[in-house]
Amino acid sequence: NISASDRDQGSVYGSVSYSIAGDSLHCIVNEHGEVINRRPFDAERNSTMEMPRLLVNVYDGGGFHSAATVQIMVVDKNDNRPQFDPTAYKSSVKEDAPIGTTVAALRVHDLDVSKEFNSVKNFTISQSPKHFPFDVKPSGAIVTSAQLDYESENTNYAFTVVAYDSGGLSTTAPAKVNIQVLNVPDVTPSFTQTVYASSVVENSG
């Protein structure tokens, strides 16, 4: 909202009117000095660099005028959900991998231009199996959180991950993750018993 006044008295010379110089595609100005947008602004499309400065003229009833420059800054709001790209991840890890080993790296992006909204704040694992040995770091890295064992009952882990941006919006669709545990020779062969006894008849053979 801009404001102008004229010290001349009377309804003719003391009144003022406003106009925008040139043909503005974005805004108009009404008789009260309010700059009104012609169509909705989108911070992802209308950055400050793309928004031209407006030259607003004010006229009195006698033909005198002056001008003021108006710079419009489009403030971003959290109106875009983060998205995984890709949405499916498949990886494998050896059972002897140390705890903290990175198995996969989730990639997620947010179209909001403001860092206040477009940064991913946290990840949540959903639909995870029992005795789940993985964790998701704030960077999106999936790491081992417990020692793996191929000889255990589960060697294939399928689960989903949801990401949340710093404004609280979740991803449009969860990421589907599948991790296969690979076997390594880590089991020593052993006899079924420690002592074996047998007999043989002399000259039997």
Accessible surface in RSA format (square Angstrom, percent):
REM  Atomic radii and reference values for relative SASA: ProtOr
REM  Chains: A
REM  Algorithm: Lee & Richards
REM  Probe-radius: 1.40
REM  Slices: 20
REM RES _ NUM      All-atoms   Total-Side   Main-Chain    Non-polar    All polar
REM                ABS   REL    ABS   REL    ABS   REL    ABS   REL    ABS   REL
RES ASN A   1   145.43 100.3  77.18  74.6  68.24 164.3  27.69  66.7 117.73 113.8
RES ILE A   2    37.75  21.5  31.77  23.7   5.98  14.4  36.61  26.4   1.13   3.1
RES SER A   3   110.67  93.5  74.45  99.4  36.23  83.5  43.34  92.3  67.34  94.3
RES ALA A   4    35.35  32.5  14.66  22.6  20.68  47.0  23.12  32.6  12.22  32.4
RES SER A   5   109.68  92.7  76.22 101.7  33.46  77.1  45.21  96.3  64.47  90.3
RES ASP A   6    41.70  29.2  19.46  19.4  22.24  52.6   7.87  18.5  33.83  33.7
RES ARG A   7   231.11  97.0 209.50 106.8  21.60  51.4  91.43 125.0 139.67  84.6
RES ASP A   8    73.06  51.2  63.21  62.9   9.85  23.3   9.75  22.9  63.32  63.1
RES GLN A   9   155.93  87.2 138.46 101.2  17.47  41.6  64.17 136.6  91.76  69.6
RES GLY A  10    55.42  68.3   0.00   N/A  55.42  68.3  37.62 103.2  17.80  39.9
RES SER A  11   102.38  86.5  73.82  98.5  28.56  65.8  55.79 118.8  46.59  65.3
RES VAL A  12    88.65  58.3  84.74  76.7   3.91   9.4  88.11  76.6   0.54   1.5
RES TYR A  13   124.44  58.1 124.15  70.6   0.29   0.8  76.19  57.3  48.25  59.5
RES GLY A  14    21.40  26.4   0.00   N/A  21.40  26.4   4.23  11.6  17.16  38.4
RES SER A  15    55.89  47.2  46.45  62.0   9.43  21.7  40.02  85.2  15.87  22.2
RES VAL A  16    44.59  29.3  23.72  21.5  20.87  50.3  25.93  22.5  18.65  50.6
RES SER A  17    59.67  50.4  59.40  79.3   0.27   0.6  39.88  84.9  19.79  27.7
RES TYR A  18    30.95  14.5  10.58   6.0  20.37  53.0   4.04   3.0  26.92  33.2
RES SER A  19    44.69  37.8  41.60  55.5   3.09   7.1  38.23  81.4   6.47   9.1
RES ILE A  20    26.90  15.3   9.22   6.9  17.68  42.6   9.22   6.6  17.68  48.0
RES ALA A  21    43.31  39.8  22.36  34.5  20.95  47.7  29.33  41.3  13.98  37.0
RES GLY A  22    72.18  89.0   0.00   N/A  72.18  89.0  43.50 119.4  28.68  64.2
RES ASP A  23   123.47  86.5  91.82  91.4  31.65  74.8  40.46  95.2  83.01  82.8
RES SER A  24    15.72  13.3   3.77   5.0  11.95  27.5  11.57  24.6   4.16   5.8
RES LEU A  25   116.55  64.9 109.00  78.0   7.54  19.0 110.37  77.5   6.18  16.6
RES HIS A  26    27.73  15.2  27.73  19.3   0.00   0.0  13.68  14.1  14.04  16.3
RES CYS A  27     2.42   1.8   1.41   1.6   1.02   2.4   0.00   0.0   2.42   2.6
RES ILE A  28    74.94  42.6  72.56  54.1   2.38   5.7  74.94  54.0   0.00   0.0
RES VAL A  29    21.90  14.4   2.30   2.1  19.60  47.2   2.30   2.0  19.60  53.1
RES ASN A  30    32.18  22.2  23.98  23.2   8.20  19.7  21.90  52.7  10.27   9.9
RES GLU A  31   121.82  69.9 103.98  78.7  17.85  42.5  54.43 105.3  67.40  55.0
RES HIS A  32   121.33  66.3 102.64  71.3  18.69  47.8  69.89  72.0  51.44  59.9
RES GLY A  33     0.00   0.0   0.00   N/A   0.00   0.0   0.00   0.0   0.00   0.0
RES GLU A  34    72.68  41.7  72.49  54.8   0.19   0.4  14.82  28.7  57.87  47.2
RES VAL A  35    39.17  25.8  12.40  11.2  26.77  64.5  12.40  10.8  26.77  72.6
RES ILE A  36    71.88  40.9  69.05  51.4   2.83   6.8  71.88  51.8   0.00   0.0
RES ASN A  37    65.52  45.2  51.16  49.4  14.35  34.6   2.15   5.2  63.36  61.2
RES ARG A  38   135.81  57.0  96.78  49.3  39.03  92.9  30.01  41.0 105.80  64.1
RES ARG A  39   128.22  53.8 124.15  63.3   4.06   9.7  49.43  67.6  78.79  47.7
RES PRO A  40   120.80  88.0 103.00  93.9  17.81  64.7 106.40  87.8  14.40  89.5
RES PHE A  41    65.58  32.8  37.17  23.0  28.41  73.9  37.17  22.5  28.41  81.3
RES ASP A  42    48.20  33.8  44.51  44.3   3.69   8.7  20.50  48.3  27.70  27.6
RES ALA A  43    11.71  10.8   3.79   5.9   7.92  18.0   4.10   5.8   7.61  20.2
RES GLU A  44    52.36  30.1  22.26  16.8  30.10  71.7  20.30  39.3  32.06  26.2
RES ARG A  45   185.24  77.8 171.15  87.2  14.10  33.6  53.00  72.4 132.24  80.1
RES ASN A  46    29.47  20.3  29.29  28.3   0.18   0.4   0.00   0.0  29.47  28.5
RES SER A  47    49.75  42.0  43.67  58.3   6.08  14.0  43.03  91.6   6.72   9.4
RES THR A  48    56.65  40.3  48.63  49.3   8.01  19.1  36.84  49.5  19.80  29.9
RES MET A  49   179.50  93.0 149.64  99.0  29.87  71.1 118.73 100.9  60.77  80.5
RES GLU A  50   104.80  60.2  81.66  61.8  23.14  55.1  42.13  81.5  62.67  51.2
RES MET A  51     6.08   3.1   1.64   1.1   4.43  10.6   1.51   1.3   4.56   6.0
RES PRO A  52    69.06  50.3  57.68  52.6  11.38  41.4  68.69  56.7   0.37   2.3
RES ARG A  53   172.09  72.3 146.41  74.6  25.68  61.1  33.53  45.8 138.57  84.0
RES LEU A  54     9.63   5.4   8.62   6.2   1.01   2.5   9.63   6.8   0.00   0.0
RES LEU A  55    81.42  45.3  78.28  56.0   3.13   7.9  78.36  55.0   3.06   8.2
RES VAL A  56     3.10   2.0   1.23   1.1   1.87   4.5   1.23   1.1   1.87   5.1
RES ASN A  57    18.84  13.0  18.84  18.2   0.00   0.0   0.00   0.0  18.84  18.2
RES VAL A  58    21.05  13.9  20.09  18.2   0.96   2.3  20.09  17.5   0.96   2.6
RES TYR A  59    79.96  37.3  78.45  44.6   1.52   3.9  51.85  39.0  28.11  34.7
RES ASP A  60    17.46  12.2   6.27   6.2  11.18  26.4   4.05   9.5  13.40  13.4
RES GLY A  61    42.79  52.8   0.00   N/A  42.79  52.8  17.65  48.4  25.14  56.3
RES GLY A  62    37.55  46.3   0.00   N/A  37.55  46.3  11.31  31.0  26.25  58.8
RES GLY A  63    55.28  68.2   0.00   N/A  55.28  68.2  34.23  93.9  21.05  47.1
RES PHE A  64   156.71  78.4 152.06  94.2   4.65  12.1 154.57  93.7   2.14   6.1
RES HIS A  65   112.44  61.5  80.84  56.2  31.59  80.8  49.75  51.3  62.69  72.9
RES SER A  66    67.22  56.8  60.21  80.4   7.01  16.2  46.71  99.5  20.51  28.7
RES ALA A  67    57.88  53.2  22.75  35.1  35.13  79.9  24.36  34.3  33.52  88.8
RES ALA A  68    52.06  47.9  44.74  69.1   7.31  16.6  51.75  72.9   0.30   0.8
RES THR A  69    88.44  62.9  57.31  58.1  31.13  74.2  32.10  43.1  56.34  85.2
RES VAL A  70    26.87  17.7  24.08  21.8   2.79   6.7  26.87  23.3   0.00   0.0
RES GLN A  71    64.27  35.9  38.78  28.3  25.49  60.7  32.70  69.6  31.57  23.9
RES ILE A  72    28.53  16.2  25.08  18.7   3.46   8.3  28.53  20.5   0.00   0.0
RES MET A  73   132.79  68.8 113.71  75.3  19.08  45.4  73.86  62.8  58.92  78.1
RES VAL A  74    30.71  20.2   7.63   6.9  23.08  55.6  11.36   9.9  19.35  52.5
RES VAL A  75   132.21  87.0 107.12  97.0  25.09  60.5 111.05  96.5  21.16  57.4
RES ASP A  76    17.88  12.5   5.16   5.1  12.71  30.1   4.28  10.1  13.60  13.6
RES LYS A  77   142.36  69.5 140.47  86.2   1.89   4.5  83.18  74.9  59.18  63.0
RES ASN A  78    34.21  23.6  13.67  13.2  20.54  49.5  11.33  27.3  22.87  22.1
RES ASP A  79    76.04  53.3  43.36  43.2  32.68  77.3  24.29  57.2  51.75  51.6
RES ASN A  80    33.39  23.0  30.10  29.1   3.29   7.9   5.00  12.0  28.39  27.4
RES ARG A  81   107.99  45.3 100.31  51.1   7.68  18.3  22.77  31.1  85.21  51.6
RES PRO A  82     0.00   0.0   0.00   0.0   0.00   0.0   0.00   0.0   0.00   0.0
RES GLN A  83    69.60  38.9  69.39  50.7   0.21   0.5   7.88  16.8  61.72  46.8
RES PHE A  84    10.24   5.1   0.00   0.0  10.24  26.6   0.00   0.0  10.24  29.3
RES ASP A  85    80.46  56.4  78.86  78.5   1.60   3.8   9.77  23.0  70.69  70.5
RES PRO A  86    54.50  39.7  49.81  45.4   4.69  17.1  54.50  45.0   0.00   0.0
RES THR A  87    71.57  50.9  68.20  69.1   3.37   8.0  37.44  50.3  34.13  51.6
RES ALA A  88    66.40  61.1  54.18  83.6  12.22  27.8  54.48  76.7  11.92  31.6
RES TYR A  89    27.91  13.0  18.43  10.5   9.48  24.7  24.54  18.4   3.37   4.2
RES LYS A  90   178.63  87.1 144.10  88.4  34.53  82.2  86.81  78.1  91.82  97.8
RES SER A  91    28.91  24.4  16.93  22.6  11.98  27.6  16.16  34.4  12.75  17.9
RES SER A  92    58.05  49.1  39.01  52.1  19.04  43.9  11.40  24.3  46.65  65.4
RES VAL A  93    11.56   7.6   6.27   5.7   5.29  12.8  11.56  10.0   0.00   0.0
RES LYS A  94   120.69  58.9 117.90  72.3   2.80   6.7  61.34  55.2  59.35  63.2
RES GLU A  95     2.62   1.5   1.54   1.2   1.08   2.6   0.79   1.5   1.83   1.5
RES ASP A  96    87.75  61.5  66.78  66.5  20.98  49.6  29.06  68.4  58.70  58.5
RES ALA A  97    11.51  10.6   7.20  11.1   4.31   9.8  11.41  16.1   0.10   0.3
RES PRO A  98    94.65  69.0  88.80  80.9   5.85  21.3  94.65  78.1   0.00   0.0
RES ILE A  99   109.64  62.4  83.06  61.9  26.59  64.1  83.06  59.8  26.58  72.1
RES GLY A 100    45.19  55.7   0.00   N/A  45.19  55.7  25.54  70.1  19.65  44.0
RES THR A 101    41.92  29.8  33.25  33.7   8.67  20.7  38.22  51.3   3.70   5.6
RES THR A 102    81.25  57.8  57.65  58.4  23.61  56.3  35.78  48.1  45.48  68.7
RES VAL A 103    16.55  10.9   0.00   0.0  16.55  39.9   3.57   3.1  12.97  35.2
RES ALA A 104    14.37  13.2   5.42   8.4   8.95  20.4  14.37  20.2   0.00   0.0
RES ALA A 105    63.36  58.3  51.08  78.8  12.28  27.9  51.08  71.9  12.28  32.5
RES LEU A 106     8.90   5.0   0.00   0.0   8.90  22.4   0.00   0.0   8.90  24.0
RES ARG A 107   151.40  63.6 147.52  75.2   3.87   9.2  62.18  85.0  89.21  54.1
RES VAL A 108    36.62  24.1   9.15   8.3  27.47  66.2  10.37   9.0  26.25  71.2
RES HIS A 109    79.80  43.6  74.37  51.7   5.43  13.9  60.23  62.1  19.58  22.8
RES ASP A 110    18.65  13.1   0.10   0.1  18.54  43.8   0.33   0.8  18.31  18.3
RES LEU A 111   105.41  58.7  95.57  68.4   9.84  24.7  98.76  69.4   6.65  17.9
RES ASP A 112     1.79   1.3   0.00   0.0   1.79   4.2   0.00   0.0   1.79   1.8
RES VAL A 113    83.93  55.2  58.71  53.2  25.21  60.8  64.08  55.7  19.85  53.8
RES SER A 114    30.34  25.6  22.19  29.6   8.16  18.8  18.25  38.9  12.10  16.9
RES LYS A 115   177.37  86.5 166.03 101.9  11.35  27.0 108.25  97.4  69.12  73.6
RES GLU A 116   119.56  68.6 103.03  77.9  16.52  39.3  46.59  90.1  72.97  59.6
RES PHE A 117    34.91  17.5  34.91  21.6   0.00   0.0  34.91  21.2   0.00   0.0
RES ASN A 118    44.48  30.7  33.16  32.0  11.32  27.3   2.56   6.2  41.91  40.5
RES SER A 119    52.42  44.3  45.83  61.2   6.60  15.2  41.06  87.4  11.36  15.9
RES VAL A 120    36.65  24.1  13.93  12.6  22.72  54.7  13.93  12.1  22.72  61.6
RES LYS A 121   136.97  66.8 118.08  72.5  18.89  45.0  69.10  62.2  67.87  72.3
RES ASN A 122    62.60  43.2  61.45  59.4   1.15   2.8  28.52  68.6  34.08  32.9
RES PHE A 123    28.43  14.2   3.07   1.9  25.36  66.0   3.07   1.9  25.36  72.6
RES THR A 124    64.37  45.8  60.57  61.4   3.80   9.1  49.13  66.0  15.24  23.0
RES ILE A 125    45.04  25.6  21.93  16.3  23.11  55.7  21.93  15.8  23.11  62.7
RES SER A 126    41.07  34.7  35.17  46.9   5.90  13.6  36.14  77.0   4.93   6.9
RES GLN A 127   147.69  82.6 114.36  83.6  33.33  79.4  50.18 106.8  97.51  74.0
RES SER A 128    51.58  43.6  26.54  35.4  25.03  57.7   0.33   0.7  51.25  71.8
RES PRO A 129    42.34  30.9  25.36  23.1  16.98  61.7  37.69  31.1   4.66  28.9
RES LYS A 130   162.87  79.5 139.97  85.9  22.90  54.5  92.65  83.4  70.22  74.8
RES HIS A 131   135.79  74.2 110.45  76.8  25.34  64.8  86.58  89.2  49.21  57.3
RES PHE A 132    46.69  23.4  20.32  12.6  26.37  68.6  20.57  12.5  26.12  74.8
RES PRO A 133     7.90   5.8   7.21   6.6   0.69   2.5   7.90   6.5   0.00   0.0
RES PHE A 134     7.68   3.8   0.00   0.0   7.68  20.0   0.00   0.0   7.68  22.0
RES ASP A 135    62.02  43.4  61.96  61.7   0.06   0.1   8.64  20.3  53.38  53.2
RES VAL A 136    16.01  10.5   1.43   1.3  14.58  35.1   1.43   1.2  14.58  39.5
RES LYS A 137    93.89  45.8  93.64  57.5   0.25   0.6  43.97  39.6  49.92  53.2
RES PRO A 138   102.97  75.0  90.50  82.5  12.47  45.3  92.11  76.1  10.86  67.5
RES SER A 139    96.17  81.3  56.02  74.8  40.15  92.5  59.04 125.7  37.13  52.0
RES GLY A 140     0.22   0.3   0.00   N/A   0.22   0.3   0.22   0.6   0.00   0.0
RES ALA A 141    18.99  17.5  18.17  28.0   0.82   1.9  18.21  25.6   0.79   2.1
RES ILE A 142     0.00   0.0   0.00   0.0   0.00   0.0   0.00   0.0   0.00   0.0
RES VAL A 143    10.28   6.8  10.28   9.3   0.00   0.0  10.28   8.9   0.00   0.0
RES THR A 144     1.32   0.9   0.06   0.1   1.25   3.0   0.06   0.1   1.25   1.9
RES SER A 145    54.93  46.4  30.03  40.1  24.90  57.4  26.28  56.0  28.65  40.1
RES ALA A 146    41.77  38.4  39.38  60.8   2.39   5.4  41.70  58.7   0.07   0.2
RES GLN A 147   107.24  60.0  85.31  62.3  21.94  52.2  57.45 122.3  49.79  37.8
RES LEU A 148    10.50   5.8   1.35   1.0   9.15  23.0   3.60   2.5   6.90  18.6
RES ASP A 149    69.78  48.9  63.01  62.7   6.76  16.0  23.16  54.5  46.62  46.5
RES TYR A 150    81.08  37.9  77.37  44.0   3.71   9.7  30.23  22.7  50.85  62.7
RES GLU A 151    90.71  52.1  56.00  42.4  34.71  82.6  52.22 101.0  38.49  31.4
RES SER A 152    50.44  42.6  30.68  40.9  19.77  45.5  36.75  78.3  13.69  19.2
RES GLU A 153   163.42  93.8 116.33  88.0  47.09 112.1  60.05 116.1 103.37  84.4
RES ASN A 154    37.14  25.6  34.56  33.4   2.58   6.2  17.07  41.1  20.07  19.4
RES THR A 155    34.95  24.9  31.98  32.4   2.98   7.1   9.28  12.5  25.67  38.8
RES ASN A 156    63.27  43.6  52.32  50.6  10.95  26.4  23.26  56.0  40.01  38.7
RES TYR A 157    14.94   7.0  14.85   8.4   0.09   0.2   0.20   0.2  14.73  18.2
RES ALA A 158    60.22  55.4  45.15  69.7  15.07  34.3  45.53  64.1  14.69  38.9
RES PHE A 159     6.44   3.2   0.00   0.0   6.44  16.7   3.37   2.0   3.06   8.8
RES THR A 160    16.98  12.1  16.98  17.2   0.00   0.0  15.35  20.6   1.63   2.5
RES VAL A 161     0.00   0.0   0.00   0.0   0.00   0.0   0.00   0.0   0.00   0.0
RES VAL A 162    30.56  20.1  30.56  27.7   0.00   0.0  30.56  26.6   0.00   0.0
RES ALA A 163     0.00   0.0   0.00   0.0   0.00   0.0   0.00   0.0   0.00   0.0
RES TYR A 164    72.49  33.8  72.49  41.2   0.00   0.0  36.76  27.6  35.73  44.1
RES ASP A 165     1.14   0.8   0.00   0.0   1.14   2.7   0.00   0.0   1.14   1.1
RES SER A 166    46.05  38.9  21.02  28.1  25.03  57.6  21.02  44.8  25.03  35.1
RES GLY A 167    39.10  48.2   0.00   N/A  39.10  48.2  11.09  30.4  28.01  62.7
RES GLY A 168    54.61  67.3   0.00   N/A  54.61  67.3  32.22  88.4  22.39  50.1
RES LEU A 169    46.12  25.7  45.44  32.5   0.68   1.7  46.12  32.4   0.00   0.0
RES SER A 170    27.53  23.3  26.30  35.1   1.23   2.8   4.82  10.3  22.71  31.8
RES THR A 171    10.94   7.8   0.23   0.2  10.70  25.5   0.00   0.0  10.94  16.5
RES THR A 172    85.12  60.5  49.96  50.6  35.16  83.8  41.49  55.7  43.63  66.0
RES ALA A 173    46.10  42.4  43.62  67.3   2.48   5.6  44.75  63.0   1.35   3.6
RES PRO A 174    57.48  41.9  53.60  48.9   3.88  14.1  53.60  44.3   3.88  24.1
RES ALA A 175     0.00   0.0   0.00   0.0   0.00   0.0   0.00   0.0   0.00   0.0
RES LYS A 176   137.77  67.2 135.98  83.4   1.79   4.3  78.74  70.9  59.03  62.9
RES VAL A 177     4.11   2.7   0.42   0.4   3.69   8.9   1.29   1.1   2.82   7.6
RES ASN A 178    42.37  29.2  42.18  40.8   0.19   0.5  17.19  41.4  25.18  24.3
RES ILE A 179     0.00   0.0   0.00   0.0   0.00   0.0   0.00   0.0   0.00   0.0
RES GLN A 180    62.12  34.7  62.12  45.4   0.00   0.0  24.39  51.9  37.73  28.6
RES VAL A 181     2.15   1.4   1.82   1.6   0.33   0.8   1.82   1.6   0.33   0.9
RES LEU A 182    73.10  40.7  72.40  51.8   0.70   1.8  73.10  51.3   0.00   0.0
RES ASN A 183    82.77  57.1  57.34  55.4  25.42  61.2  12.91  31.1  69.86  67.5
RES VAL A 184    20.82  13.7  18.63  16.9   2.19   5.3  19.86  17.3   0.96   2.6
RES PRO A 185   142.55 103.9 105.71  96.4  36.84 133.9 117.14  96.7  25.41 157.9
RES ASP A 186    82.87  58.0  44.95  44.7  37.92  89.7  33.89  79.8  48.98  48.8
RES VAL A 187   105.75  69.6  79.91  72.3  25.84  62.3  83.54  72.6  22.21  60.2
RES THR A 188   114.94  81.7  97.18  98.5  17.76  42.3  64.46  86.6  50.48  76.3
RES PRO A 189   124.38  90.6  99.39  90.6  24.99  90.8 111.03  91.7  13.35  83.0
RES SER A 190   103.03  87.1  66.77  89.1  36.27  83.5  43.47  92.6  59.56  83.4
RES PHE A 191   170.77  85.4 147.18  91.2  23.60  61.4 150.10  91.0  20.67  59.2
RES THR A 192   135.64  96.5  95.80  97.1  39.84  94.9  88.67 119.1  46.97  71.0
RES GLN A 193    90.67  50.7  81.62  59.6   9.06  21.6  29.92  63.7  60.75  46.1
RES THR A 194   140.53  99.9 105.16 106.6  35.37  84.3  86.81 116.6  53.72  81.2
RES VAL A 195   114.16  75.1 102.33  92.6  11.82  28.5 105.26  91.5   8.90  24.1
RES TYR A 196   128.05  59.8  98.71  56.2  29.34  76.4  93.32  70.1  34.73  42.8
RES ALA A 197   102.28  94.0  63.05  97.3  39.22  89.2  69.22  97.5  33.05  87.6
RES SER A 198   118.15  99.8  71.05  94.8  47.10 108.5  53.42 113.8  64.73  90.7
RES SER A 199   110.47  93.3  79.98 106.7  30.49  70.2  50.58 107.7  59.89  83.9
RES VAL A 200   130.15  85.6 101.08  91.5  29.08  70.1 107.45  93.4  22.70  61.6
RES VAL A 201   114.69  75.5 107.23  97.1   7.46  18.0 111.61  97.0   3.08   8.3
RES GLU A 202   145.17  83.3 125.16  94.7  20.00  47.6  51.97 100.5  93.19  76.1
RES ASN A 203   151.16 104.2 103.44 100.0  47.72 114.9  38.46  92.6 112.71 108.9
RES SER A 204    73.70  62.3  31.11  41.5  42.59  98.1  34.18  72.8  39.52  55.4
RES GLY A 205   114.05 140.6   0.00   N/A 114.05 140.6  59.92 164.4  54.14 121.2
END  Absolute sums over single chains surface
CHAIN  1 A    13834.7      10560.9       3273.7       7674.6       6160.0
END  Absolute sums over all chains
TOTAL         13834.7      10560.9       3273.7       7674.6       6160.0
